[in-house]
Amino acid sequence: NLLGGKTKERVRAYASRCYAMDDLDALAEEARGYVAQGFTAIKQRFGFGTEDGIHGMKRNVELIRTVREAVGDEVELAADAYMGWDYAYAMEMESRLREFRLSWIEEPFLPDDLDSYARLTASSQTRISMGEHETSLYGYKELIAKRVAHILQPDCNRVGGITAMKKICALAEAAHIPVYPHSNEAHNLHIILSQTNCPLIEYF
């Protein structure tokens, strides 16, 4: 109520886990378990980066294919690269992954590599997300101005608290960019409920 009141009665959560593993059957079973619990969206992890070359690309594709085939076409699926790629690798990976209709690819680059983010966001057919490692409202103003992502993911604990989060959401809304706050603490839920451009909450 102090943030302006509710803009929605319910918030959809995405299950955030499905770490890369060698046992693809176990990965598929984990993903099916989240669907059985009622989740309609899942974020998994890539296991391989630039240094792993073509072999790593193929392994990443195997990971995504495993989960997509396990959960079907009606579950949203995203994947987190956790800053492990360079631009050329990201471009090739995005192309190879299009058939799996990922909802977004998260943090392909280090957080200060804004040029690579802007270039990939401008050319990618898959939405790109980032922002959990940005620590200020002023930094977010630059991220938005440079169009470095299709989805922004501020962390309330890192950007200056609830007041800064509300301002970031307003800046993003004016630029028609959705905000998916990083992590699932209760304060993020209050932000999401009170803002019109926050459709999802992460659930570990």
Summary of the structure (lengths in Angstrom):
residues: 204
radius of gyration: 16.6
end to end distance: 26.1
largest distance: 51.5
contacts: 674
relative contact order: 0.14
helix: 46%
strand: 13%
